[in-house]
Every structure is written in C-alpha cells, then in structure tokens.
Amino acid sequence: MLLAIDCGNTNTVFSIWDGQTFLCTLRTATDHQRTADQYFVWFKTLLHHYGIKADISGVIISSTVPRVVFNLRVFSDRYFNCRPLVVGKPECRLPVDVRVDTGTQVGPDRLVNTVAGFDLYGGDLIVVDFGTATTFDVVDSDGAYIGGVIAPGVNLSLQALHEAAAALPHIDVTRPERVIGTNTVDCMQSGVFWGYVGLINGLCDRIKAERGRTMTVIATGGLAPLFQQGTDVFDMFEDNLTMHGLTVIHAYNKEG
C-alpha cells in the first residue's frame, strides 16, 4: 500500500492508497517541530481507531514547508523501512513538463495538481486550489504546467482584516443572503464571499482570453464547495485532486 502525504502551510494530510481506492484520509496541523516518533504515534492511533490494517510499502511526499520534510523522511525510513519519494527533488520524475522562467521554483502542490488534472481530464485546464493561498494553475494541451496566479487565501485575508482593523471581528466564511450588508458581520461576509467570487470569475475569464481557447476549470481545496454556490465557472470539483496526483507520480516513477 502507498502512503501519500500532502504537507501544506496549514495542514498535513495522510492518505492510504491500496491501488484501487483511498482507505482513509487523516489530517493534522503542520508543525515542523513534530518528530518522526510523534507522527507514528498519531498515525498508528488513528488507524487502530478506524480498524484499518495497512501494510505500507511505499511513501510519497509533497510539501510546501521544507522544514517538515526531514522528519517525514525519518518517519518513512524508521517505521516503514522505505525511502520516500519527494516531489520536487531531482530523483522524483514527473509525467508532465514544467515550462516556466529559468530558475523558477514551482510549489510541489501545484505540480501534483497539474499531474492529477491532466490524468483525469486531459489538457487545457485551470486548476483553482483553495488553500492557505488561492492558486490558479494553467495546464497546457499536452499536460505541461505553464504558470498561473497566486492570490491571498480566504482565511488569510480574513485574519489580516481582523488583525489590522481592531473594530472588525473575526468571522466565518459563509454565503450571505444579500450582497448589501446591514451590519458589520454581514458586510464583511459579503465582501469576502462575493469579493472572491469576483476574483475567481475575473481571473478565469482573463486566463481563457489570454490563452484564446476553451478551458476546463477544476476546483479543489476545503472552501471549493462553498464558492461553487456563488459561481458557475467551475466545470469540476475534485476533493482528492492532490492525493490522486501523488498516486500517479508514484506509479510513474515505479514504472520507470
């Protein structure tokens, strides 16, 4: 079985792939101080809770937080007796090209989503990922990653608004019934929700116009279902897009 690990700025997700389906998905806060032993105690406890017996024979890691990778490597070596494949490292080959400016480092999560999107839907894609940052990744007709857009994440924007303006409360993200708010919370929720809907629609329209072709728009990430309620720009929603990409990359490297 394959253990796929996606380490983001906020959360780290562990999924077990048996070759046909994901048996479980476990989530923990990203913390570079967490040791390999702590990972294993947490991991083993939850597997026991769910009654899952997993014989892990391979591990693949995608991480936007370099400081976390070392302990995840130790976790893999010590408890599963296997050297993990790390996306972005020279030894990890990708089944697609990366065509960006020379010297540019592309986030591993964006490359993984590109691989997954192309495997599922072919080329000419826009992948919108609602994470700590909201990213728009553009996939060419042959599956190559050719660039994109990075915007502040929804929760990051809310946090900044709350911390910079003392009179404004911290609020949850939700779809307001009306655009025009009649109290502070409603005004903030409208600004965040409809503001991001405008951002999504506007950027997708501009990317399509710049490319001059029909493109499929894929949404992924925790807040994607919420923003689907406010726009019809998304053609597909894929909850496990990153994890699917990790399984494709692992299989590609194993075959080669």
C-alpha positions as CSV (number, residue, x, y, z in Angstrom):
1,M,0.0,0.0,0.0
2,L,1.0,3.6,-0.7
3,L,1.1,6.3,1.9
4,A,0.6,9.7,0.2
5,I,1.5,12.8,2.3
6,D,0.5,16.3,1.3
7,C,2.1,18.9,3.6
8,G,0.6,22.4,3.3
9,N,1.3,25.5,5.2
10,T,-1.7,24.9,7.5
11,N,-2.5,21.2,7.5
12,T,-0.7,17.9,6.6
13,V,-2.9,15.2,5.1
14,F,-2.0,11.5,5.1
15,S,-3.9,9.1,2.8
16,I,-3.5,5.4,2.3
17,W,-4.0,4.1,-1.3
18,D,-4.5,0.3,-1.8
19,G,-4.1,0.6,-5.6
20,Q,-7.9,1.0,-6.2
21,T,-9.2,3.4,-3.6
22,F,-8.1,5.6,-0.6
23,L,-8.8,3.6,2.5
24,C,-8.7,6.6,4.8
25,T,-7.6,10.3,4.9
26,L,-6.1,11.7,8.1
27,R,-5.3,15.3,8.8
28,T,-3.1,17.1,11.3
29,A,-1.8,20.6,11.8
30,T,1.5,21.3,10.1
31,D,4.3,21.6,12.6
32,H,8.0,21.5,11.8
33,Q,8.8,20.5,15.4
34,R,6.8,17.3,15.3
35,T,9.2,14.4,15.4
36,A,9.0,11.1,13.4
37,D,8.0,9.3,16.6
38,Q,5.2,11.7,17.2
39,Y,3.9,11.2,13.7
40,F,3.9,7.5,14.1
41,V,2.0,7.5,17.5
42,W,-0.6,9.8,16.0
43,F,-0.8,7.8,12.8
44,K,-1.0,4.3,14.5
45,T,-3.6,5.5,17.0
46,L,-6.0,6.7,14.3
47,L,-5.5,3.6,12.2
48,H,-6.4,1.5,15.2
49,H,-9.4,3.7,15.9
50,Y,-10.7,3.2,12.4
51,G,-9.8,-0.5,12.4
52,I,-7.5,-0.2,9.4
53,K,-4.6,-2.6,9.0
54,A,-2.2,-1.0,6.5
55,D,0.9,-2.7,5.1
56,I,2.7,0.4,3.9
57,S,5.3,-0.5,1.2
58,G,5.8,3.0,-0.4
59,V,5.6,6.6,0.7
60,I,5.4,9.8,-1.4
61,I,5.5,13.3,-0.1
62,S,4.5,16.7,-1.4
63,S,5.5,19.6,0.9
64,T,5.3,23.3,0.6
65,V,7.1,23.5,4.0
66,P,10.7,22.3,3.5
67,R,11.5,22.1,7.3
68,V,8.9,19.4,7.7
69,V,10.3,17.0,5.1
70,F,13.2,15.8,7.2
71,N,11.1,14.3,10.0
72,L,8.7,12.9,7.4
73,R,11.6,11.2,5.8
74,V,12.7,9.7,9.1
75,F,9.1,8.6,9.8
76,S,9.1,6.7,6.5
77,D,12.6,5.2,6.9
78,R,12.1,4.2,10.5
79,Y,8.6,2.8,10.6
80,F,8.0,1.6,7.0
81,N,11.6,0.7,6.0
82,C,11.3,2.6,2.7
83,R,12.9,5.8,1.3
84,P,10.1,8.2,0.5
85,L,9.7,9.8,-2.9
86,V,9.6,13.6,-2.5
87,V,8.0,15.7,-5.2
88,G,10.4,18.5,-6.4
89,K,13.6,16.5,-5.7
90,P,15.7,15.5,-8.7
91,E,15.1,11.8,-8.2
92,C,11.3,12.3,-8.5
93,R,10.4,12.4,-12.1
94,L,7.1,14.0,-13.3
95,P,5.0,12.7,-16.2
96,V,4.5,16.3,-17.5
97,D,6.8,19.1,-18.4
98,V,7.2,22.3,-16.4
99,R,7.5,25.3,-18.7
100,V,8.3,28.4,-16.6
101,D,11.0,31.0,-16.4
102,T,14.5,29.6,-15.8
103,G,15.3,29.3,-12.2
104,T,11.7,29.5,-11.0
105,Q,10.7,27.0,-8.3
106,V,7.2,25.9,-8.6
107,G,5.4,24.7,-5.5
108,P,5.2,20.9,-5.4
109,D,1.4,21.0,-4.7
110,R,0.9,22.9,-7.9
111,L,2.8,20.4,-9.9
112,V,0.9,17.5,-8.3
113,N,-2.4,19.1,-9.1
114,T,-1.3,19.6,-12.7
115,V,-0.4,15.9,-13.0
116,A,-3.7,14.9,-11.4
117,G,-5.8,17.3,-13.6
118,F,-4.2,16.1,-16.8
119,D,-4.6,12.4,-15.8
120,L,-8.3,12.9,-15.1
121,Y,-9.4,15.4,-17.7
122,G,-6.6,15.9,-20.3
123,G,-5.1,19.3,-21.1
124,D,-6.2,22.9,-21.4
125,L,-7.1,23.3,-17.7
126,I,-7.3,25.9,-15.0
127,V,-6.9,24.3,-11.5
128,V,-8.2,26.6,-8.7
129,D,-7.0,25.4,-5.3
130,F,-8.4,27.0,-2.2
131,G,-5.6,26.6,0.3
132,T,-3.7,29.0,2.6
133,A,-3.2,30.8,-0.7
134,T,-5.7,30.6,-3.6
135,T,-3.8,29.4,-6.6
136,F,-4.8,29.3,-10.3
137,D,-2.6,26.8,-12.2
138,V,-2.7,26.6,-16.0
139,V,-2.2,23.3,-17.8
140,D,-1.3,23.3,-21.5
141,S,-2.9,20.9,-24.0
142,D,0.0,18.4,-23.6
143,G,-0.3,18.4,-19.8
144,A,2.6,20.8,-19.2
145,Y,2.5,23.3,-16.3
146,I,2.9,26.7,-17.9
147,G,2.3,29.1,-14.9
148,G,-0.6,30.6,-13.1
149,V,-1.7,33.1,-10.4
150,I,-1.3,33.3,-6.6
151,A,-3.8,35.3,-4.6
152,P,-4.2,35.5,-0.8
153,G,-6.2,32.7,0.7
154,V,-9.7,33.4,2.0
155,N,-8.9,32.7,5.7
156,L,-5.6,34.5,5.4
157,S,-7.5,37.6,4.1
158,L,-10.0,37.3,7.0
159,Q,-7.2,37.1,9.6
160,A,-5.4,40.1,8.1
161,L,-8.6,42.1,8.1
162,H,-9.3,41.2,11.8
163,E,-5.8,41.9,12.9
164,A,-5.3,45.2,11.0
165,A,-8.7,46.7,11.9
166,A,-9.3,46.5,15.7
167,A,-13.0,47.2,15.3
168,L,-13.7,44.4,12.9
169,P,-14.5,40.9,14.4
170,H,-13.2,37.6,13.3
171,I,-15.9,35.9,11.2
172,D,-16.6,32.6,9.5
173,V,-16.8,32.3,5.7
174,T,-20.3,31.8,4.5
175,R,-22.5,32.8,1.6
176,P,-24.6,35.8,2.6
177,E,-28.2,36.0,1.5
178,R,-27.7,39.6,0.2
179,V,-24.8,41.5,-1.3
180,I,-25.6,44.7,0.7
181,G,-25.0,44.0,4.4
182,T,-26.9,45.9,7.1
183,N,-24.5,45.1,9.9
184,T,-20.7,44.7,10.3
185,V,-20.7,40.9,10.1
186,D,-22.9,40.8,7.0
187,C,-20.8,43.5,5.3
188,M,-17.6,41.5,6.0
189,Q,-19.1,38.2,4.8
190,S,-20.4,39.8,1.7
191,G,-17.0,41.4,0.9
192,V,-15.2,38.1,1.4
193,F,-17.6,35.8,-0.3
194,W,-18.7,38.0,-3.3
195,G,-15.3,39.5,-3.5
196,Y,-13.7,36.2,-4.0
197,V,-16.4,35.1,-6.4
198,G,-15.5,38.2,-8.5
199,L,-11.8,37.3,-8.2
200,I,-12.4,33.7,-9.4
201,N,-14.6,34.7,-12.3
202,G,-12.4,37.6,-13.4
203,L,-9.1,35.6,-13.3
204,C,-10.6,32.6,-15.1
205,D,-12.1,34.8,-17.8
206,R,-8.7,36.6,-18.3
207,I,-6.8,33.3,-18.4
208,K,-9.2,31.9,-21.0
209,A,-9.0,35.1,-23.1
210,E,-5.2,35.1,-22.9
211,R,-5.0,31.5,-23.9
212,G,-7.6,32.0,-26.7
213,R,-9.2,28.6,-26.3
214,T,-11.8,26.7,-24.3
215,M,-10.5,25.5,-20.9
216,T,-11.9,23.2,-18.2
217,V,-11.9,24.8,-14.8
218,I,-11.3,22.4,-11.8
219,A,-11.9,23.4,-8.2
220,T,-10.2,21.7,-5.2
221,G,-9.4,22.6,-1.6
222,G,-11.5,22.9,1.5
223,L,-13.5,26.0,0.6
224,A,-14.2,25.0,-3.0
225,P,-17.7,23.6,-2.3
226,L,-18.7,26.9,-0.7
227,F,-17.6,29.0,-3.6
228,Q,-19.3,26.7,-6.1
229,Q,-22.6,28.1,-4.6
230,G,-21.7,31.6,-6.0
231,T,-20.4,30.9,-9.5
232,D,-20.9,28.5,-12.4
233,V,-17.3,29.0,-13.6
234,F,-16.2,25.6,-12.2
235,D,-16.7,22.6,-14.5
236,M,-15.5,20.0,-12.0
237,F,-14.8,19.7,-8.3
238,E,-12.2,17.2,-7.1
239,D,-11.8,16.8,-3.3
240,N,-8.9,14.4,-3.6
241,L,-7.1,16.0,-6.6
242,T,-3.7,16.3,-4.9
243,M,-3.8,12.8,-3.5
244,H,-4.7,11.4,-6.9
245,G,-1.7,13.3,-8.4
246,L,0.6,11.7,-5.8
247,T,-0.5,8.2,-6.7
248,V,0.0,9.0,-10.4
249,I,3.5,10.3,-9.8
250,H,4.5,7.4,-7.6
251,A,3.3,4.9,-10.2
252,Y,5.2,6.8,-13.0
253,N,8.4,6.6,-11.0
254,K,7.9,3.0,-10.1
255,E,7.4,2.0,-13.7
256,G,10.5,3.9,-14.8
